Amino acid sequence: MKKLIVTLALGITAGVGAGCCTCSSSAPPAPPPYDAAVFEIEGDTARMYGVIDHTTPDRVHKLVNDHPDVDTIVMIDVPGSDDDPANLRAARMVRENGLRTEIPSEAVVASGGVDFFLAGQERWIGPCAKLGVHSWDEDGENGELLLGNEVPRDHEIHRMFLDYYDEMGIPADFYWFTLDAAPPDRIHWMSDDEILRYDMVTGESQ
């Protein structure tokens, strides 16, 4: 299960992985087709850019241990995640350490990035910020493609996200909303009313 929207979140279509691989088995693995999320420290703030992946939990751990004065993560351009379990592990560290999350004006946060944002002990969204959501998809046991909104609601596959949203104080309705909002290859940009409806900010958006 992946919730990765990278170029699509910016309205660009790209053929990641297209073409034929001619590398030998001894060749080093190809780098991921994205820039992994990084944190740039500015005083008590960490500015976040990039895609959340398997490296993100270690980066968050290093952030909270090496920069104890940082109390806010400002998400500038976080278009998705390439590893949902890693994303939720990193996000839980954010909550455990009482960090605040912000999406400033004109910033773009989508897909798994929105899940990470919800970990903030306090959450703020600036005017004209863009928050994008969509359904997940996953290869089934028989090779069929499973879409989140086509899997019965009582299926255990939903539990990972439902448990996480419950921990973060986000209503379960938000999860079901994301599954219906857009298919995996598209994005739904949330309205101000939707952001307020699902308790995504801890105070009024400014």
N, C-alpha and C positions, 0 to 999 in steps of 0.2 A: 504494500500500500504506500503510494507516494502522493504527496500534495505539492507538486513542483510546478510553479508557473514562473518562468524566468523571463524570456523575451516576450512571451504572450502578455504578461502583465503590463508591458509597456506598449502593447499594440503592434508587436513585430512578430512575424512568423519565421521560424528557423527550422532547418532539417537537421536536428542533432543526431549524430550517428549515421548519417547517410553515407552511402558509398561502400566499397568493399575493403576489408582489412587485409593487408598483405604483410603484416608484421610477423616475424618468426616468434616461436614460443619463448625464446630467450629475451625478447624485447621487453623493456620496462612497461608497466601498465600505462595506458594513456591517461592524461590528467582529466579531471571531470570537466564537462562542457559548461562550466560556470565558475564564478569567483566565490569561494567559500566565505561565509560570514566572518567579518573581523570587527574589532572594537577599537576605536580611536579615542584615547583618553584626553579630556580637556577639563582639568580641575576635578569637580565632583560629578562630571558627566562622561558617559561612554557613548560615542556616536557609532551606530551599528550600520554596516553595509554588507550586502551579499546574501547568498543562499545558505540556509541552515543545513548542515550535513553532519556526518559522523564526527567531525572535528569540533563541533560547536560546544558539546558539554565540557571538554577540556578547556576551551577558550573561556567559557563562563566561569569555570572553577578558578582559572588563573586570574581572571578579572577580579573576582571577589576576594581572593587571597593576596594578590599583589597590589591591589588598589582599594584598600578598605575605606577610603574617603569617597569613593564613587557611590552615589545613591540613586542615580537616574540613568536609564538607558534610553537614548534618543534614536529611534529607528528612522533612518533616512531613506534607505532603498533596500528593502528586504522582500524580494518577490516570491519567496516560497521555501520549501524544505525538500531535501532529497532523501530524508531519513526520518520518518515520523517518530519512532521510539526515541531516537537521539534528540529530536526537537523537544519532546515532552520532558525528557530528563533534564535538558538544559533549562527549560522553562520552569520546572519545579525548583531548580536551584535559585532562579531569580526570585520566586515567591518566598522560599525558605530564608533568603537573606534580606527580605523586606525591601527590595529595590522597586523603584518607580519606573514605569514605562511611558514614553511619550512618542507621538507621531506628529511632528510639526507640520506647519502649513506647507502644502505642495509635495509632501513626502508620499512615497508609494510603498505600501505594505500589503502583501497578498498571500492567500493560501495558508501554508504552514506558518508564515510570518505573523498572520493574525492570531494564531494560537499562541505564539510566543508572546505577543503583545499582551494577551489576556492574563499573563502571569504577574503583571505588575501589581504590587500592593496598592498603589494608586496609579490611575491611568488617565491620560489626557490626550486629546486629539485636537490639532489645530485646524483652522478654517482651510477648506479646499484640500485637505489631506485625502488620499485615496486609499480605501480599504477594500480589498477584493477577496471574494470567497467563491468556492465552487465545490462540486462533489469530488470524491476520490474514485479511483478505479484500481482494480487488482486482478491479476491472473488467477482464475479458479483452478481447482485441482485437476479438472479435465481440459485445461487450456482455454476455457471460455473467459471472456472478459466480464468481471463483476463490476457493476456500477453501484455506488453507495445507496442511491435511492431505489434500487431494484432489489436490494437484499432485505428480507423481512426484518422488521424493527426489533424483534426479540432475538435476533442472531447475535452470537457472542462477538462477532467481528466489530460491532459498534461499541463494545464496552470500553476499549482503550480511550476513546474520545469522550464518551459520556462520563466516565470516572474523572477524567481530567477537568472537564468543564464544571463538574460538581465541586471538585476541590477548589476551583478558582471562583466559585460563586456565580457562575454563568448558567442561566437556565438551559435545560436540555433542549428546549424549543429552538435554541440557536443552532445546535448541531443539525437537527432535521431541516431547518431553514437552509443551511449551507448545501445540503445534499440536493435540494430542489432548486436552488438559486441559479445554478448553471452546471452544464456537464463538465467533465474533467478537462476538456480541451478549450474551454472558454472561461470567462471570468465575469462575475457580477460585482459591480462597484456599489457598495452599500450607501444608502441615503442617510441623511442625518436622523430621520425618524427611525430607521432600522437600527442604527447605532445606539440610540437611546432605548429602544424597545428591548434590546437584549443586554442591557446593563454593561455596555462595553467601556463606559467611562465612569469614574467614581465621582465626578462632579460634572458640571456643565462643560461641553466643548466650547472652546473660546475662538 
